[in-house]
Structures are given as structure tokens and as C-alpha cells.
Amino acid sequence: MDKTFLNTGLDRSIPHIGVLMEKTDTREYPRHGLPAGYVFSCYRPGFEKQWASLQYEVGQCDSIEEAEGIFKGTFMAPPGLRPPPSQAKGALPEEEALAKKTIFVFDEEHNLVGTGAIWDGNHFGMTLQRLHWIAVAPKHQGQGIAKAIVSRLLDLYNGLGYDGYIYLTSQTWSWRALKLYMGFGFRPYMGERPVNWRCEDFEEETAEAWGMIGGKIGIDLRTGGMGGDALPYVSTE
């Protein structure tokens, strides 16, 4: 499969550097619904196979088998391999979380075309909620499905009783997606190196990454952390 920028949304012409984004005003964001012909669904047994195919199609994994392993390891880990349960408000057992914190988008022909999740993350040495594994099939992009997924995930976050902070991890190759997240109030994380983040020089790499991303979307992001005056609201339209 030709995983180019045009059919995956990943811009491999620039260096790959991991980044984080964060949002503290978790109840303030634009609401978007799905376009006509698409429907949301919660998890049902068997969805993991379509999820794996979708993640491979958008270039997030090198094989469907790898993606299947990621789904099982992330969302269906057996009890002995699960991380300690979250003590945060609204914490759920893994089985219940899979049903309530993952979403799937299907088209009229019952094909999975989009997905996303709110899931426990431990990059900061504590359990915090993160947006995770958001993807939209290439031929269904540009119709507002990604916006609807992020909007729905933030609805779920608030509905489950979480409050005050949510984050996500991504990379420079996904700068178009990062621009979309900015439209929902996510801002570049510019703080100290997260305790569970692998890099040699977090401050230098983060500044380089957001410099490249800002160059792509025409905004100076290097001083645009949470609350920074240099980063204006970015429209999701």
C-alpha cells in the first residue's frame, strides 16, 4: 500500500518528532455531529478486526497483525498485564471502559470509517485521560467526521465524570490533525519532560517540533503553550 501524505494525512517530508497537546477547559469546545449517512456505534465483539484494518489503512501501523496486537494490548489486556486501575473520578473496569470510552463510525454500507477513544494515559506519572487512536479512512476524510469524533469523545469525557484536564500524544507528521485539535482548545504542551516520555532533550525537541508544525499551519506555536497569548483560537471550519 502506498502510504503517502495524500492518502493517509501523514506528512513524511519533515522529521518525525513526538509531541503532546493538552486541554484544561474541558467543557468548552465546538459541537459537531456526523454528516448524513454516517452513524456512531459503541464497541461490539469483532470490531477489533475492522479497527486494525483502518489503522493500517491510515498508516498508523505497518501491518494489520500489528494493529490487532495493539488493540488487544491497549483495550483488551488480560488482568495480569493491565496497568494499575485509575483512581480518578469516573474510573471504569477495562471491560466497561471498552464499551463506554471507545467509539466507532460506520457508513451506510456498514464499513468502519472512523474511530477514537478516551483512555487512561500515564505519561505524567499518574493516570490521566487522553484522546487515543483517532483515525478516519482516507476516502472519507474532509467531510467533518474527525471533528464529530473529537466532539463526541469530549462529550463522553464529561459525561463519565472526568474534569479539568485531558491530553493527547501525536507527532509532527500529523500536523493537519494537530491543527484540528487546536480548534477544540488543545494547546502544545511546553512543560517539563513527562516522566514517561522517551527523548534525549525534551525542551529542544519540542521547540523544534512545534516550530515545524507552526510553519506548516502559519502560526508561531513555540510560545503557544496552555494559556500562551501567542496562540490564537484556530477555527475548526
PESULPE-V118217 format. One record per residue. N is the residue number from 0. RES is the residue in three letters. OMEGA is omega in whole degrees, -180 to 180 (none if undefined). Layout:
{{N;RES;OMEGA} {N;RES;OMEGA}}
This chain:
{{0;MET;179} {1;ASP;-178} {2;LYS;-180} {3;THR;179} {4;PHE;-175} {5;LEU;-177} {6;ASN;176} {7;THR;-176} {8;GLY;179} {9;LEU;-179} {10;ASP;-177} {11;ARG;179} {12;SER;-179} {13;ILE;179} {14;PRO;179} {15;HIS;177} {16;ILE;179} {17;GLY;179} {18;VAL;173} {19;LEU;172} {20;MET;-178} {21;GLU;-179} {22;LYS;179} {23;THR;177} {24;ASP;-167} {25;THR;178} {26;ARG;-180} {27;GLU;179} {28;TYR;178} {29;PRO;178} {30;ARG;178} {31;HIS;174} {32;GLY;178} {33;LEU;174} {34;PRO;-180} {35;ALA;177} {36;GLY;180} {37;TYR;180} {38;VAL;173} {39;PHE;172} {40;SER;170} {41;CYS;-176} {42;TYR;170} {43;ARG;-179} {44;PRO;-178} {45;GLY;-180} {46;PHE;-176} {47;GLU;180} {48;LYS;178} {49;GLN;177} {50;TRP;-179} {51;ALA;179} {52;SER;180} {53;LEU;-179} {54;GLN;176} {55;TYR;-178} {56;GLU;-179} {57;VAL;174} {58;GLY;180} {59;GLN;-179} {60;CYS;-179} {61;ASP;178} {62;SER;177} {63;ILE;179} {64;GLU;177} {65;GLU;-180} {66;ALA;177} {67;GLU;178} {68;GLY;178} {69;ILE;179} {70;PHE;-179} {71;LYS;-178} {72;GLY;-178} {73;THR;-170} {74;PHE;-173} {75;MET;-178} {76;ALA;177} {77;PRO;-174} {78;PRO;-176} {79;GLY;-178} {80;LEU;-178} {81;ARG;174} {82;PRO;177} {83;PRO;-178} {84;PRO;179} {85;SER;175} {86;GLN;-178} {87;ALA;177} {88;LYS;179} {89;GLY;-180} {90;ALA;-176} {91;LEU;170} {92;PRO;-175} {93;GLU;-177} {94;GLU;179} {95;GLU;179} {96;ALA;179} {97;LEU;-179} {98;ALA;-171} {99;LYS;-173} {100;LYS;174} {101;THR;178} {102;ILE;-177} {103;PHE;180} {104;VAL;180} {105;PHE;176} {106;ASP;-176} {107;GLU;179} {108;GLU;177} {109;HIS;174} {110;ASN;175} {111;LEU;-177} {112;VAL;-180} {113;GLY;-180} {114;THR;177} {115;GLY;-178} {116;ALA;162} {117;ILE;-175} {118;TRP;178} {119;ASP;174} {120;GLY;-177} {121;ASN;-179} {122;HIS;-176} {123;PHE;178} {124;GLY;176} {125;MET;-179} {126;THR;176} {127;LEU;-180} {128;GLN;-179} {129;ARG;167} {130;LEU;-169} {131;HIS;172} {132;TRP;175} {133;ILE;-179} {134;ALA;174} {135;VAL;-180} {136;ALA;-175} {137;PRO;-176} {138;LYS;178} {139;HIS;179} {140;GLN;179} {141;GLY;-179} {142;GLN;179} {143;GLY;-178} {144;ILE;-180} {145;ALA;178} {146;LYS;180} {147;ALA;179} {148;ILE;-180} {149;VAL;178} {150;SER;-180} {151;ARG;179} {152;LEU;178} {153;LEU;173} {154;ASP;180} {155;LEU;179} {156;TYR;-179} {157;ASN;-180} {158;GLY;179} {159;LEU;175} {160;GLY;175} {161;TYR;-177} {162;ASP;165} {163;GLY;-178} {164;TYR;173} {165;ILE;-178} {166;TYR;175} {167;LEU;173} {168;THR;-180} {169;SER;-179} {170;GLN;-177} {171;THR;-179} {172;TRP;-177} {173;SER;-174} {174;TRP;177} {175;ARG;177} {176;ALA;180} {177;LEU;176} {178;LYS;177} {179;LEU;-180} {180;TYR;177} {181;MET;178} {182;GLY;176} {183;PHE;176} {184;GLY;175} {185;PHE;-179} {186;ARG;178} {187;PRO;174} {188;TYR;-177} {189;MET;-177} {190;GLY;179} {191;GLU;-179} {192;ARG;175} {193;PRO;-174} {194;VAL;-180} {195;ASN;179} {196;TRP;-175} {197;ARG;171} {198;CYS;-177} {199;GLU;-179} {200;ASP;-174} {201;PHE;-176} {202;GLU;-179} {203;GLU;-178} {204;GLU;180} {205;THR;178} {206;ALA;178} {207;GLU;-178} {208;ALA;-178} {209;TRP;172} {210;GLY;178} {211;MET;-179} {212;ILE;179} {213;GLY;177} {214;GLY;180} {215;LYS;-175} {216;ILE;173} {217;GLY;178} {218;ILE;175} {219;ASP;-175} {220;LEU;-173} {221;ARG;175} {222;THR;-174} {223;GLY;176} {224;GLY;-177} {225;MET;179} {226;GLY;-178} {227;GLY;-178} {228;ASP;-175} {229;ALA;-176} {230;LEU;-180} {231;PRO;174} {232;TYR;179} {233;VAL;-176} {234;SER;175} {235;THR;-180} {236;GLU;none}}
